[in-house]
Amino acid sequence: MKKLTKSKLRKKCDKLWGELVKLRDNNQCVICGKEKYLNAHHLISRKVFKHRWKIDNGISLCPLHHNFSVELSAHTAPWAFDEWLRINRPEQYRQHCIDRQDCSSVKTDYEKILYELEDIKQKMK
């Protein structure tokens, strides 16, 4: 079997992470329940590899609540979204507060991450 490049492994990890976040959230926007064009949003930037593939670092949002709502969007109204998360998903918010205290860099083992994500997927079925 041909070994995958780091780039391909990272893309596989990203795709599987998104699937798991959406699966955990019943394949619907956690705010309004819409199921079309669902996005898996990173609470802590995906540039922070230490938290990039943690399932608790993701949340399923429709395009409106991901990017376009002025009142409640993860990107255009992050203060309102942060408050919504605190009230409506307190455990995930608590973990988010803990994780964002440590955004140090780590050496990324994509094969290990992919294996762990696949294991989580098996347990979620």
C-alpha positions as a Markdown table, in Angstrom:
| # | Residue | x | y | z |
|---|---|---|---|---|
| 1 | Met | 0.0 | 0.0 | 0.0 |
| 2 | Lys | 1.3 | 3.4 | -1.0 |
| 3 | Lys | 2.1 | 5.8 | 1.9 |
| 4 | Leu | 0.2 | 9.0 | 1.9 |
| 5 | Thr | 1.9 | 12.4 | 1.8 |
| 6 | Lys | 1.5 | 14.7 | 4.8 |
| 7 | Ser | -0.7 | 16.9 | 2.8 |
| 8 | Lys | -3.1 | 14.1 | 1.9 |
| 9 | Leu | -3.1 | 12.7 | 5.5 |
| 10 | Arg | -3.9 | 16.2 | 6.8 |
| 11 | Lys | -6.8 | 16.5 | 4.3 |
| 12 | Lys | -8.1 | 13.1 | 5.3 |
| 13 | Cys | -7.9 | 14.1 | 9.0 |
| 14 | Asp | -9.8 | 17.4 | 8.2 |
| 15 | Lys | -12.5 | 15.6 | 6.3 |
| 16 | Leu | -13.0 | 12.9 | 8.9 |
| 17 | Trp | -13.0 | 15.5 | 11.7 |
| 18 | Gly | -15.8 | 17.4 | 9.9 |
| 19 | Glu | -17.8 | 14.3 | 9.5 |
| 20 | Leu | -17.5 | 13.4 | 13.2 |
| 21 | Val | -18.4 | 16.9 | 14.3 |
| 22 | Lys | -21.5 | 16.8 | 12.1 |
| 23 | Leu | -22.4 | 13.3 | 13.2 |
| 24 | Arg | -22.1 | 14.3 | 16.9 |
| 25 | Asp | -24.5 | 17.2 | 16.2 |
| 26 | Asn | -27.0 | 15.0 | 14.4 |
| 27 | Asn | -26.1 | 16.5 | 11.0 |
| 28 | Gln | -27.8 | 19.8 | 11.7 |
| 29 | Cys | -27.0 | 23.3 | 12.6 |
| 30 | Val | -26.9 | 23.4 | 16.4 |
| 31 | Ile | -28.5 | 26.8 | 16.5 |
| 32 | Cys | -31.4 | 26.5 | 14.0 |
| 33 | Gly | -31.6 | 22.8 | 13.0 |
| 34 | Lys | -31.0 | 23.3 | 9.3 |
| 35 | Glu | -29.4 | 20.3 | 7.6 |
| 36 | Lys | -28.4 | 21.8 | 4.2 |
| 37 | Tyr | -24.8 | 23.0 | 3.4 |
| 38 | Leu | -23.7 | 22.3 | 6.9 |
| 39 | Asn | -20.2 | 23.5 | 8.0 |
| 40 | Ala | -18.0 | 22.1 | 10.8 |
| 41 | His | -16.7 | 25.3 | 12.5 |
| 42 | His | -13.5 | 25.3 | 14.6 |
| 43 | Leu | -13.9 | 27.1 | 17.9 |
| 44 | Ile | -10.2 | 27.5 | 18.2 |
| 45 | Ser | -8.6 | 28.3 | 14.8 |
| 46 | Arg | -7.6 | 25.4 | 12.6 |
| 47 | Lys | -4.2 | 27.0 | 12.5 |
| 48 | Val | -3.7 | 25.8 | 16.1 |
| 49 | Phe | -2.7 | 22.2 | 15.3 |
| 50 | Lys | -2.8 | 21.2 | 19.0 |
| 51 | His | -6.7 | 21.5 | 18.9 |
| 52 | Arg | -7.4 | 21.3 | 15.2 |
| 53 | Trp | -8.8 | 17.7 | 15.2 |
| 54 | Lys | -10.4 | 17.6 | 18.7 |
| 55 | Ile | -14.1 | 16.9 | 18.2 |
| 56 | Asp | -14.9 | 19.3 | 21.1 |
| 57 | Asn | -13.2 | 22.0 | 19.1 |
| 58 | Gly | -15.9 | 21.8 | 16.4 |
| 59 | Ile | -19.5 | 22.7 | 16.1 |
| 60 | Ser | -22.0 | 22.2 | 13.2 |
| 61 | Leu | -23.4 | 25.4 | 11.7 |
| 62 | Cys | -25.5 | 26.3 | 8.7 |
| 63 | Pro | -24.0 | 29.0 | 6.4 |
| 64 | Leu | -26.1 | 31.7 | 8.1 |
| 65 | His | -24.8 | 30.9 | 11.6 |
| 66 | His | -21.3 | 30.2 | 10.4 |
| 67 | Asn | -20.6 | 33.4 | 8.3 |
| 68 | Phe | -23.6 | 35.5 | 7.4 |
| 69 | Ser | -25.8 | 36.4 | 10.4 |
| 70 | Val | -25.1 | 39.8 | 11.9 |
| 71 | Glu | -26.9 | 38.8 | 15.1 |
| 72 | Leu | -25.5 | 35.3 | 15.7 |
| 73 | Ser | -22.6 | 34.1 | 13.6 |
| 74 | Ala | -19.3 | 32.4 | 14.6 |
| 75 | His | -17.4 | 34.8 | 12.3 |
| 76 | Thr | -19.4 | 38.0 | 12.0 |
| 77 | Ala | -20.7 | 38.1 | 15.6 |
| 78 | Pro | -18.2 | 36.1 | 17.6 |
| 79 | Trp | -19.1 | 37.7 | 20.9 |
| 80 | Ala | -22.8 | 36.7 | 20.4 |
| 81 | Phe | -21.8 | 33.2 | 19.3 |
| 82 | Asp | -19.5 | 32.8 | 22.3 |
| 83 | Glu | -22.3 | 33.8 | 24.6 |
| 84 | Trp | -24.7 | 31.4 | 22.8 |
| 85 | Leu | -22.2 | 28.6 | 23.2 |
| 86 | Arg | -21.7 | 29.4 | 27.0 |
| 87 | Ile | -25.5 | 29.2 | 27.6 |
| 88 | Asn | -26.5 | 26.4 | 25.2 |
| 89 | Arg | -23.5 | 24.1 | 25.3 |
| 90 | Pro | -21.9 | 24.6 | 28.7 |
| 91 | Glu | -19.8 | 21.5 | 28.7 |
| 92 | Gln | -18.3 | 22.3 | 25.3 |
| 93 | Tyr | -17.9 | 25.9 | 26.3 |
| 94 | Arg | -16.0 | 24.9 | 29.5 |
| 95 | Gln | -13.7 | 22.6 | 27.4 |
| 96 | His | -13.2 | 25.4 | 24.9 |
| 97 | Cys | -12.1 | 27.8 | 27.7 |
| 98 | Ile | -9.6 | 25.3 | 29.0 |
| 99 | Asp | -8.2 | 24.5 | 25.6 |
| 100 | Arg | -7.8 | 28.1 | 24.5 |
| 101 | Gln | -5.5 | 28.7 | 27.5 |
| 102 | Asp | -2.9 | 26.4 | 25.8 |
| 103 | Cys | -2.4 | 27.0 | 22.1 |
| 104 | Ser | 1.3 | 26.0 | 22.1 |
| 105 | Ser | 2.7 | 24.3 | 19.1 |
| 106 | Val | 3.0 | 20.5 | 18.9 |
| 107 | Lys | 4.6 | 18.1 | 16.5 |
| 108 | Thr | 1.8 | 16.7 | 14.3 |
| 109 | Asp | 1.6 | 12.9 | 13.7 |
| 110 | Tyr | -1.1 | 12.8 | 11.0 |
| 111 | Glu | -1.2 | 9.0 | 10.9 |
| 112 | Lys | -1.8 | 8.8 | 14.7 |
| 113 | Ile | -4.5 | 11.5 | 14.4 |
| 114 | Leu | -6.2 | 9.7 | 11.5 |
| 115 | Tyr | -6.1 | 6.5 | 13.5 |
| 116 | Glu | -7.6 | 8.2 | 16.6 |
| 117 | Leu | -10.4 | 9.8 | 14.5 |
| 118 | Glu | -11.2 | 6.5 | 12.8 |
| 119 | Asp | -11.4 | 4.9 | 16.2 |
| 120 | Ile | -13.8 | 7.6 | 17.4 |
| 121 | Lys | -16.0 | 7.1 | 14.3 |
| 122 | Gln | -16.2 | 3.4 | 15.0 |
| 123 | Lys | -17.3 | 4.1 | 18.6 |
| 124 | Met | -19.9 | 6.6 | 17.4 |
| 125 | Lys | -21.7 | 4.1 | 15.1 |
